[in-house]
Each structure stands twice: as structure tokens, then as C-alpha cells.
């Protein structure tokens, strides 16, 4: 209702006006609108009363637009087009065909099929924009719970009660050790042989599930690992291993990372499974997110390499140290590698 107490103009009336302005004939305009002539005449009179000016000159012989009608016509056409676009956007958004998703991921997910999964989704849903943000698993869980992220790819096995998750990939752990290591020539290795090694591990506060899984495997092999370096990024662990800083357990897909001077060995004992999950809020009813969840549930990850992990690509060996250069002192202090 208008502030003056009169009925406000409706989209229906604008549509009637545009058709009559194009036909300049009440009977033809009514036929085109699939209505009878009296409702059309009534709607035009209501518009003129609302605007307080005549829109058409009409008599028994002709219908013509007034100056006010000619001014209104292009604006009415644009308004109807914009309204139609707004309706289409609303329908597509409501069905999940339009929208924006902000998804978190841990760095290791880049080697576990996440880019391919997102690319396949965007190809099938061109109206949905997916943006990615790298975050640790615990940070993702917090951000999803507080609606800062739509969802996330993470490793956490235990999630807050208001989150739900689906496992999108599972693969065994393998041992990552320097290419110069005496055991690097083997295809498989018992973890017990690594009891005296320096270990590279995620801090428990960064990835509790990974930390607990590695400790459980070492305990089952009969030892407690000497954790010398802590990292917040999978690739940091692999790079430290390539530099001779220690050994690490990583998901088997890292054998395809292309980082040189390391070897990936299958584990003789039960290697355990590294699980990758996609998580979201249980009460999030965003249609675009619901489409992505269905996509994640049906996603088939890239095939894993068969058998034992392949030998990695070799890079050019590091320059040989001059014989007259003193050896670098070996630090016994525990280091921490942080992601940038």
C-alpha cells in the first residue's frame, strides 16, 4: 500500500502498460496478455491515477502514447527486464545453480585430488564460484563452525558436534627418508629399523589425528620416536627429509610430489590409513553447498599407484663441499618449520 493509502503499482501493471504501448490497440494487447479487455483497461486507469497523469490518448478510433507514456515506456522495459533477471538469479541460487563457496584445505590436499575435484565441480556448475583458502585442520573446523568457511578438506578425525564430514580419500602412509640414507635402496622397510632416527612430525596441536596415527604406528613397532623437527605443512616434512634432517611418514600420494633427493618406502607393518575428509556445518542449507556435498560423496579420486611407492624423480645433486671446508656443526636443538 502506498503512503497515500492508494494501492502501489504492481509489476503486472507495468507489463500491461508495455504490451499496450507496443500494440496501441486494447483488443490486440489483451489477446497477447491472454486476458480480457476490461482488466487491461482497469489496470491502465489505476496506473494513470497512481502517477497522476494520463499515459495514453484514446478514443474510438485510435490509441496513442502521451509524452508521459513515451517517457515511461523505456524505463518500464528496463524495469521488467531487471525484474526478470532478479527472478532468474533467485531461482538459480535457490536450486544451487548460482552461488559462492569458500572452502578450506590443508596443503597436502593439493596432492590428494582436491584440485581435480573442485575443477570437475566448477565445470558442471559454472554459476558457482569456488574459492580456496589454505588452513590447518583445526583452524578449518573452527572457521566452518563459525560460518567463516562453507566447508573444508581436512584430516581431523574428530570434529565439533555441529559439523558433519564425508571421507573423500584414504591411502596408506609410507616412509619418506633421504635418498642418501643407508636403507633408501629398499622397497619396503620395518619401522623398527627407524627407531634411532630423528623424526619429522606435525605438532599435535596442528594435526592431532596425524600425530596420534604416527605415534600409534611407532608404538606398535615397539619404540617411541625421537621427534626432532615439527612442521605445519606436509611439503615442509618432505623437504626437510630431502635435506637429510630426518625421516617422516606421509600419505602415499606424496610419492608423486616431484621433490628430489628423497625415497618413499612402503612400510612392512600395517601402515595405517591417512584419511582425507570434507566437512561442513550440519545446519547449512546453502543449495550450492548441498550440490558440492553430493559431488564430494560421489567423487572418485585419481587412481593410486599400484604396489610399492615408485622411486621419486631425482634432482641435480647438491654441490660437493670443498675438501678444505670445515664440516658444518651439527645442531642438536629441536627445530620448528612453520608454513608461510
URHURA-V104220 format. One line per field, one symbol per residue. phi: phi as a letter, one per 20 degrees, with the letter a starting at -180 (. if undefined). psi: psi as a letter, one per 30 degrees, with the letter a starting at -180 (. if undefined). A space follows every 10 residues. Layout:
phi = ???
psi = ???
This chain:
phi = .fffnefffd ggffffgfff feelbfffff ffemcefgff ffffffffff elafdcebbf dbcbfegfff ffgfffffff ffffffffff ffffenfcqc dddebegfff ddnfgfffff fffecfeded ddcfbfgfff gffffdmecf aaebdfeddg fedcbcfdac bffcedbgfe fgefffecbe fgfdgefedd bffffebgff gfffffffff enbdfeeecd cdbgffffff ffeneqcbdc fffffdfnfe mccddfeffg fmdeddcdcb ffeedggfff fffffffefd fgffffmfff fffedfgfgf fffeeffffe eeefdcddfe
psi = klffflklkl eeeeeeeeee eeehjeeeee eefhlleeee eeeeeeeeee fhkkfkkkaf flklkleeee eeeeeeeeee eeeeeeeeee eeeffgfkak kjklklefff ggfeeeeeee eeefiffkkk kkkklleeee eeeeeggfke aljlfkfkll fglllkkfkk llklkjlkff kfgfflelkk fefgeglkkk lkkefeieee eeeeeeeeef fglkkjjekk lgkefeeeee efggfallkl kffffgfgkl glkjklkelj flkjkklkll kegjgjeeee eeeeeeefkj lkklkkalkl klkklkklkk kkfgkkkkkk kfkklkkkl.
